[in-house]
Amino acid sequence: MRNLLSEREKEIVKLISEGMSSRKIAEELSVSPRTVEAHRANIYRKLGIHTLADLIKYALKNELCSSE
């Protein structure tokens, strides 16, 4: 399942799982918050998930964030 996401989407999953808001992610990546929200929607659609908890589980399972 990990290959479903682009490198940018994986980066956004990592930042979301670290607790960053869309606004902060946008600043970090030099994009607009709407771009981050579009990526987030695409991530949820590609993974077939509906909640932040599901996204965090995915990130942990696929080693996109640390469990600490």
C-alpha positions, -999 to +999 in steps of 0.1 A: +000+000+000+029+024+006+036+027-031+002+042-036+014+076-024+038+100-041+069+112-023+052+145-015+021+127-001+044+106+021+061+137+033+027+153+042+017+121+060+048+123+080+043+159+089+006+154+098+016+124+120+040+147+138+011+169+147+016+198+123-013+217+110-020+222+073-009+258+077+024+249+093+030+221+067+023+247+039+049+270+054+074+242+058+069+230+021+064+265+006+030+257-008-005+271+000-026+255+028-052+246+000-025+225-017-018+207+016-056+201+020-058+188-016-029+164-009-046+153+023-079+146+005-060+126-022-041+106+006-074+097+023-090+087-010-060+066-021-058+048+012-095+044+017-094+060+051-117+086+067-101+096+100-069+111+113-065+081+135-065+058+105-039+081+089-016+078+119-020+040+120-010+039+083+020+062+090+032+040+119+027+008+100+046+021+070+074+037+091+065+072+079+068+085+115+083+074+147+062+058+175+079+080+202 
